[in-house]
Amino acid sequence: MKFSPVIFSVIALGLASFAQAAGKPNIIILYADDLGYGDVGCYGATTVHTPHIDRLAREGLRFTDGHAAAATCTPSRYALLTGEYAWRKPGTGVLPGDAALIIDPQRTTLPSMLQKAGYATCAIGKWHLGLGDKGGLDWNGDIKPGPKEIGFDYSFIMPATGDRVPCVYLENGRVANLDPKDPIQVNYQHKIGDEPTGKENPELLKMLYSHGHDMTIVNGISRIGWMTGGKAARWNDETLADTLAKKAIGFIEQHKDQPFFLYFAAHDIHVPRVPNPRFAGKTPLGPRGDVIDQVDDTFGQVLAALDRLKLADNTIVILSSDNGPVIDDGYKDQAVEKLDGHKPAGPLRGGKYTAWEGGTREPFIVRWPGHVKPGVSDALVCQVDFLASFAALTNQSLPADAAPDSFNVMPALLGESKTGRDVLIEQGGPMAVRQGLWKLIIAQKAPPKKVTLEDNDRPVRDTGAGGSLQLFNLAEDLAETKNVADQQAEKVKELSDLLTKARADGRTR
């Protein structure tokens, strides 16, 4: 049987398209907020139910030593998207809601690299990386630079966090549903307008604040910062999770016939914890437990869409969190009172804001049916490695100055190797260096902080700054209870030198 040149060309093009698709799996990052190592069932939780996350673990590879790059949100997100430790760049701490964009649009990012590889790219959910090229931007027109300028074709985001104004969604650089007759103003230095605040009008609150979070009231909850206007555009906390899931699924449906990258950064379980009525009261842990159930359902909706569209087999799904758990983080939501034996960090010490393992070691699961063998991995991996790893997977070359701290750990992510990176620098309060199962916390001396009346209401956090040098052997002491620095002077010097070199070189890759 002979093929005509036209028929042969059509078949060849079809085979080429098939080969291209097979070499370019869809990529989804399901990114929770403040979710602890022990907050989900597959990592030991028993008082909350996370069937969808547990399903990912059964069908994929569950990591026991997977990390965010920092113990707080903004620097973790910065590192994930840029492949650079955030501590290298001043101004990458936890940002106010009106901060300028902290990622240089000229640099290579995870989404911009995947764009060049032929992917449609999308950011949904919490952003918190700044917007515009200067602070105090105008919220009533085009807001840029932002997600588009660093590589996302489509975005539907919260500008900062749920507890910071402005409490509106941005779709492709404009406030969604904004009434031009009701312009938005935002200020983080002083009160503007005459809208009630939590401090002045606590009787209007449906959730009281415990510290801070006493400024403009939106949806019965007082926030950080002041805003006026934009009433038609303001989000509803109870429906926020479903709104984000719907947008994520819409993007998947629209791009089901081409390779796509979805960065889905959920708001949950960050404060304010305001579950949809169908989750309220479903756990014995109060609102914090309820929103753990809710974020599991949110991610489950995305997984169901992949199944419905028959995309699961050609989609890499990575689930993780931006930092470890926190209990009281500014609102009186019964998280402390109803903890009742639940261990948000599991066997780990510390959580959000700390240099202990509970600060950066996260739930970390990779699923790619037919490519990732289900099981458990002890490999040391970090979100800062996504850029170099996916560049390798998609045959993209990184510029010499790109992703200075990102390593190709794709063999570990796929379960082909039992080892990941050799050294990891963890950014908590103090800095910490991991080399294998050795960990050194290097506390930096700081001038004594002036204590204010408001500070008396803040929870005391065990950040890891209690000693200048603290060395732990995590193989024997996962909970970091026994400082062996005095007995291991050579190891202390070795790890200290690693951090010194990383700082001096400006890169580790």
C-alpha positions in Angstrom: 0.0 0.0 0.0 1.4 3.4 -1.0 0.7 6.7 0.7 0.4 9.9 -1.4 2.8 12.7 -0.3 -0.2 14.6 1.1 -1.4 11.7 3.2 2.1 10.9 4.4 2.6 14.5 5.4 -0.6 14.5 7.4 0.4 11.3 9.2 3.9 12.7 9.9 2.4 15.9 11.3 0.1 13.8 13.4 2.9 11.7 14.8 5.0 14.8 15.4 2.1 16.4 17.3 1.6 13.2 19.4 5.3 13.0 20.2 5.4 16.7 21.2 2.3 16.2 23.5 3.9 13.1 25.0 7.0 15.1 25.8 5.2 18.0 27.2 2.9 16.8 30.0 0.5 19.3 31.6 1.9 20.7 34.9 -0.2 21.7 37.8 1.1 23.0 41.1 -1.6 22.8 43.9 -0.2 25.2 46.5 -1.9 25.4 49.9 -1.2 28.2 52.3 0.0 27.5 55.9 -0.8 23.8 55.6 1.4 21.8 58.0 3.2 18.6 57.6 0.8 16.9 60.0 -2.4 18.6 58.8 -3.4 15.9 56.2 -4.3 12.3 56.5 -1.5 10.8 54.5 1.0 12.5 56.8 -0.7 11.3 60.0 -3.7 13.5 60.7 -6.7 11.7 62.1 -9.1 14.5 63.2 -9.5 16.1 59.7 -10.4 14.4 56.5 -8.4 14.9 53.3 -9.5 12.2 50.9 -8.4 14.0 47.7 -4.9 14.8 49.0 -4.6 11.2 50.4 -5.6 9.9 46.9 -2.8 11.9 45.3 -0.4 10.2 47.8 -1.7 6.8 47.0 -1.4 7.3 43.3 1.8 9.3 43.4 5.1 9.8 45.3 4.8 11.2 48.9 8.0 13.0 50.0 9.0 13.0 53.7 11.7 15.7 53.2 10.1 18.1 50.7 10.5 21.8 51.5 9.3 25.3 50.7 12.3 27.6 50.4 11.2 29.7 53.4 9.0 29.6 56.5 6.8 32.5 55.3 4.7 33.0 52.2 6.2 35.8 50.0 9.8 34.4 50.0 8.6 30.9 49.3 6.5 32.0 46.3 9.4 34.2 45.0 11.8 31.2 45.2 9.3 28.8 43.5 8.8 31.1 40.5 12.3 32.4 40.1 14.6 29.6 41.2 16.4 32.0 43.5 16.5 32.0 47.3 14.5 35.0 48.4 17.1 36.0 51.1 19.4 37.1 48.3 17.0 39.9 47.3 16.2 42.7 49.7 12.5 43.5 50.1 11.2 39.9 49.7 9.8 39.6 53.2 6.1 39.3 53.9 4.7 42.1 51.7 2.0 44.7 52.5 -1.0 44.6 50.2 0.1 47.6 48.1 3.7 46.6 47.5 5.4 46.8 44.1 6.2 43.6 42.1 9.3 42.0 43.5 10.1 39.8 40.5 12.0 41.5 37.7 10.0 41.0 34.5 13.2 40.7 32.6 14.4 37.6 34.4 13.6 33.9 33.5 10.8 32.5 35.6 9.0 29.2 35.8 6.0 30.4 33.7 8.1 32.3 31.2 10.3 29.3 30.6 7.3 27.1 30.1 5.8 29.7 27.7 8.8 29.3 25.5 8.4 25.6 25.7 4.9 26.0 24.2 2.8 25.9 27.3 -0.3 28.0 28.1 0.3 29.4 31.6 -2.0 30.4 34.3 -1.9 31.8 37.9 -4.9 31.4 40.1 -5.4 32.4 43.7 -3.1 34.1 46.2 -0.4 36.2 44.7 1.4 38.2 47.4 4.4 39.1 45.2 3.6 42.7 44.7 2.0 44.5 41.7 3.0 47.5 39.7 6.4 49.2 39.5 6.0 51.3 42.6 4.0 51.3 45.8 0.7 53.0 46.2 -0.6 52.0 42.8 -3.9 53.0 41.2 -6.3 50.1 41.6 -8.8 51.5 39.1 -7.1 50.9 35.8 -4.5 48.5 34.3 -2.3 47.1 37.0 1.1 46.2 35.7 3.7 44.8 35.9 2.1 41.7 37.4 1.6 38.0 36.5 1.4 38.7 32.7 4.8 40.4 32.7 6.5 37.5 34.4 5.1 34.8 32.1 1.4 34.0 32.9 -0.9 34.2 30.0 -4.0 34.3 32.2 -4.4 35.2 35.9 -7.2 35.5 38.4 -5.6 36.4 41.7 -6.0 37.9 45.1 -3.5 40.8 45.2 -1.9 39.8 48.6 -3.6 37.7 51.3 -7.1 37.2 52.7 -6.3 39.3 55.7 -5.0 42.3 53.8 -6.8 44.9 51.7 -7.7 45.3 48.9 -10.2 42.4 49.2 -10.8 42.1 45.5 -9.9 39.8 42.7 -7.7 40.9 39.8 -8.3 39.2 36.4 -5.6 39.8 33.9 -4.4 43.0 35.6 -7.8 44.7 36.3 -10.0 44.5 39.3 -12.9 42.2 38.5 -16.4 43.6 38.7 -15.2 47.1 39.6 -17.8 49.9 39.4 -16.0 52.9 38.0 -18.4 55.1 40.0 -17.0 53.5 43.2 -13.2 53.7 42.8 -10.9 51.9 45.2 -8.4 53.6 47.4 -5.9 51.7 49.6 -3.5 52.9 52.3 -1.2 51.1 54.7 0.1 54.2 56.5 -3.1 55.8 57.8 -6.9 55.5 57.8 -8.7 56.8 54.7 -12.4 57.3 54.3 -15.1 56.7 56.9 -15.7 52.9 56.6 -15.8 51.2 60.0 -12.8 49.4 61.4 -12.4 46.5 63.7 -10.7 48.6 66.3 -13.4 51.3 66.3 -16.4 49.1 65.7 -15.8 45.6 67.1 -19.6 45.1 67.4 -19.8 44.8 63.6 -17.4 41.8 63.5 -18.4 38.2 62.9 -14.9 37.2 63.7 -12.8 39.0 66.4 -9.1 39.7 65.9 -6.5 38.6 68.4 -3.7 40.9 67.3 -3.4 43.4 64.5 -6.1 42.8 61.8 -8.1 45.7 63.3 -8.5 48.0 60.3 -11.1 48.2 57.5 -14.0 45.7 57.9 -14.9 43.7 54.8 -17.6 41.0 55.0 -17.7 41.3 58.8 -14.0 40.8 59.2 -11.4 43.5 59.9 -8.2 43.3 57.9 -4.7 44.7 57.7 -4.7 48.1 56.0 -7.4 50.5 55.1 -9.5 50.7 51.9 -12.5 52.5 50.6 -14.7 51.9 47.5 -14.9 48.9 45.3 -17.9 47.5 47.1 -19.2 45.6 44.1 -15.8 44.0 43.5 -15.1 42.8 47.1 -14.9 39.1 47.6 -17.0 36.9 49.9 -14.8 34.8 52.1 -17.3 31.9 52.3 -17.3 31.5 48.5 -13.7 32.3 47.8 -12.4 28.7 47.6 -15.1 27.7 45.1 -14.5 30.8 43.0 -10.9 30.0 42.6 -11.5 26.4 41.8 -14.0 27.4 39.2 -11.5 29.7 37.5 -8.8 27.0 37.6 -11.1 24.4 36.1 -12.2 26.9 33.4 -8.6 27.3 32.4 -8.0 23.6 32.2 -11.2 23.1 30.0 -10.1 25.9 27.7 -6.6 24.5 27.2 -7.3 20.8 27.3 -5.9 20.3 23.8 -2.5 21.9 24.4 0.2 21.7 27.1 -0.6 23.9 30.0 0.9 25.0 33.3 -1.5 25.9 36.1 -0.1 27.5 39.3 -3.1 27.2 41.7 -2.3 29.0 44.9 -5.2 28.4 47.2 -6.0 30.8 50.0 -6.8 28.1 52.6 -5.7 27.5 55.3 -4.5 31.1 55.8 -6.4 33.5 58.0 -9.1 34.6 58.1 -10.4 31.0 58.2 -14.0 31.4 57.0 -15.3 28.1 55.5 -18.2 27.7 53.1 -21.3 26.7 55.1 -21.0 23.1 53.7 -17.7 22.8 55.6 -18.5 24.8 58.7 -18.5 22.7 61.8 -17.5 19.5 59.9 -14.3 18.9 62.1 -13.7 19.1 65.8 -10.9 21.6 65.3 -13.1 24.6 64.6 -12.6 26.9 61.5 -9.0 25.9 61.0 -9.9 22.2 60.7 -12.9 23.1 58.6 -10.8 24.9 56.0 -8.4 22.0 55.8 -11.4 19.9 54.7 -12.2 22.8 52.3 -8.8 23.1 50.7 -8.8 19.3 50.2 -12.2 19.7 48.4 -10.9 22.6 46.3 -8.0 20.5 45.0 -10.4 17.5 44.6 -12.5 19.6 42.2 -9.4 20.1 40.0 -8.5 16.4 40.1 -12.1 15.6 39.2 -11.8 17.9 36.2 -8.7 16.1 35.0 -10.5 12.8 35.3 -13.6 14.1 33.4 -11.5 15.5 30.6 -9.3 12.4 30.5 -6.2 14.5 31.2 -4.9 12.8 34.4 -2.5 10.4 32.7 -0.7 13.3 30.9 -0.6 15.7 33.8 2.0 16.1 36.5 0.3 17.2 39.7 2.5 18.5 42.5 0.9 19.3 45.9 2.7 21.3 48.6 2.4 24.4 50.8 4.2 27.7 51.1 5.3 27.3 54.7 4.5 25.3 57.8 1.5 25.7 60.1 0.4 28.5 62.4 -2.4 28.3 64.9 -3.2 31.8 66.2 -2.3 34.1 63.4 -4.4 37.2 64.2 -8.0 36.1 64.7 -10.0 34.5 67.5 -11.1 31.5 65.5 -10.8 28.8 68.2 -7.7 27.3 66.6 -5.9 27.2 69.9 -8.8 26.1 72.1 -9.9 23.3 69.8 -6.5 21.9 68.8 -7.2 18.9 71.1 -4.2 16.8 70.4 -4.0 17.5 66.7 -0.3 18.1 65.7 -0.2 20.5 62.7 3.5 19.9 62.2 3.3 16.2 62.9 6.6 15.0 64.5 8.4 18.2 63.5 9.3 21.2 65.7 8.1 24.7 64.9 6.0 26.0 62.1 5.4 29.2 60.1 7.9 32.0 60.9 10.5 29.5 62.4 13.8 28.0 61.4 12.8 24.6 62.7 11.9 21.8 60.2 8.2 22.5 60.8 8.8 25.9 59.1 9.7 24.7 55.7 9.1 20.9 55.6 5.7 20.5 53.9 3.3 18.0 52.5 4.9 17.3 49.2 3.4 14.9 46.7 4.0 14.3 43.0 1.6 12.3 40.8 2.1 11.4 37.1 0.4 8.2 36.2 2.6 5.8 34.3 5.7 7.8 35.0 5.9 8.2 38.8 5.8 4.9 40.7 3.5 5.3 43.8 5.4 5.1 47.1 7.3 7.2 49.6 10.6 9.0 49.1 13.1 10.4 51.6 14.9 12.5 49.0 15.6 16.1 50.0 13.7 18.3 47.5 12.7 21.9 47.5 10.3 24.1 45.5 13.1 26.4 44.4 14.2 23.4 42.2 11.0 23.5 40.1 12.4 25.9 37.5 15.6 23.9 36.7 13.8 20.5 37.0 10.9 21.4 34.6 13.4 23.1 32.2 15.2 19.8 32.0 12.0 17.9 31.5 10.9 20.1 28.7 14.3 20.4 27.1 14.7 24.1 27.7 18.1 25.6 28.3 18.4 28.1 31.1 20.4 31.3 30.7 23.6 31.3 32.8 22.2 34.0 35.1 18.8 32.4 35.6 17.6 30.3 38.5 20.8 30.7 40.6 19.7 28.3 43.3 17.6 25.8 41.3 18.8 22.3 40.6 17.5 19.6 38.3 16.0 17.1 40.8 13.5 15.7 38.3 14.9 12.1 38.8 14.0 12.4 42.5 10.6 14.0 41.7 9.8 11.1 39.4 11.1 8.5 41.9 13.9 7.4 39.6 16.5 8.5 42.2 16.5 8.2 46.0 18.5 11.4 46.4 17.6 15.0 45.6 19.7 18.0 46.3 22.8 17.8 48.6 22.4 21.1 50.5 19.4 23.2 51.3 19.4 26.6 52.9 16.2 27.2 54.9 15.0 30.7 55.5 13.1 30.9 58.8 13.6 33.6 61.4 17.3 32.7 61.6 19.0 31.0 58.6 19.5 27.2 58.6 21.6 24.9 56.5 20.7 21.3 55.7 23.4 18.9 54.4 21.9 15.4 54.2 20.4 14.8 57.7 22.6 17.3 59.4 21.1 20.7 60.2 22.7 23.9 61.5 20.6 26.9 62.7 22.6 30.1 62.6 20.9 32.7 64.8 21.7 36.2 64.0 22.2 38.7 66.7 19.6 41.5 66.6 19.1 44.6 68.8 16.4 44.1 71.5 13.0 44.9 70.2 11.0 47.6 71.9 7.9 46.0 73.3 4.5 47.7 72.8 1.2 47.1 74.3 0.0 45.4 71.2 2.9 42.9 71.4 1.5 41.6 74.7 -1.4 40.0 72.7 0.9 38.3 70.2 1.7 34.6 70.7 5.3 33.9 71.7 6.9 31.9 68.9 9.8 29.5 69.3 11.6 30.7 66.1 14.9 28.9 66.6 16.8 32.0 67.5 17.5 30.8 71.0 21.2 30.1 70.4 23.9 31.4 68.1 24.7 27.9 66.7 22.4 24.9 67.0 23.3 21.6 65.3 21.0 18.7 65.0 21.3 15.2 63.6 17.8 14.7 62.1 18.5 11.0 61.6 18.4 10.5 65.3 16.6 13.7 66.4 13.8 14.7 63.9 12.2 16.9 66.5 15.4 19.0 67.0 15.6 18.7 70.7 19.3 17.9 71.2 21.8 20.6 70.2 25.1 18.8 69.4 27.1 21.8 68.2 29.6 21.5 71.1 30.3 17.9 70.2 30.5 18.4 66.4 32.7 21.5 65.9 34.0 20.3 62.5 30.4 19.8 61.2 29.4 23.2 62.5 32.3 24.8 60.6 31.5 22.8 57.4 27.9 23.9 57.4 28.7 27.5 58.4 31.2 27.7 55.5 28.5 26.4 53.1 26.3 29.3 54.0 29.1 31.8 53.8 30.1 30.5 50.3 26.5 30.6 49.1 26.2 34.2 50.1 29.5 35.2 48.6 29.0 33.4 45.3 25.6 34.9 44.7 24.4 31.5 43.5 24.6 27.8 44.3 23.8 26.3 40.9 
